[in-house]
Amino acid sequence: MPGWKIVGLTRLSPVFPFNLLNYAYGLTRVSLRDYFFASWIGMMPGTIMYVYIGSLAGEVAKIGSEGRTRTSAEWALYIVGLIATVVVTVYITRIARAALRKKV
């Protein structure tokens, strides 16, 4: 299996701690280019999910402190967005785990 594939799949899975992976990749023959791009792409889904959850938490924290209140449609979109983000992240993680189990 090419190095970029292993890096990408392990970055998608939250099971593996990044600190240990970084050290392990330093000991392998994975090229810097493959490591960089596979890490960047593999960390995107989790990063987007955490940013979205943080922004949603910020909106919830503002309840009552602003003059303008959110409409029910806005809250529905926030909730649907949160659910979609979590579902996609979990789905991608499962695909990555299955691919790793199959190849390792």
Summary of the structure (lengths in Angstrom):
residues: 104
radius of gyration: 17.9
end to end distance: 9.2
largest distance: 57.2
contacts: 247
relative contact order: 0.16
helix: 79%
strand: 0%
